[in-house]
Amino acid sequence: MATLDDKLLQKLEKLGMIHIDESKKEEIKKNLSDILGFVDNISTLDLEDVELERKNLKTPLREDIKQNDSTISENVLKNAPDSKEGYFIVPKIIE
């Protein structure tokens, strides 16, 4: 089982920009070590022949609706300082 030492906990504190009270460090080290043990168990599973089930998956996104409204680009270009043939004209900035 993987264990968490003081040096690694100190590094995690620094990376997470948190401070852990000395009274809580042993408890947190034990909990994190337990989590690492669970991850070790999961990583040893042979999932080569396991097929992923995709039941009842719903896409929460809306359906794309194609809009052919040419007035949108006309209105946008109307607010531009300069435009030509449907494109913005901008000053050259690279020589």
Phi, psi and omega in degrees: 000140179286142178238160182246123180261175183299323182296316180292321178296321178296320178295318178296323176299315182294314180296321181277356182052047179233164174239130179251126178299145180303325182292340182260348188299317182296318179296317181293319178299319179294314180298315179293324176296321176298317179297317178298324176296318177298318179295320176300317178298316181295320183290342178273351180293139176267104183251018184299319184261007181273127181264135181288129178264134180237078181257141172054034176277131180238141178271118183281001182276156179279162176286136176290134178242116181285130180241127179250053182263102183288344181289339179298308181294325178297317179294321179294313181292335178297329181274353181281148178297326181208138177210158180209127177052041176085010180237153174286141172254123181236155179292148178289130181245349180243130179272000000 
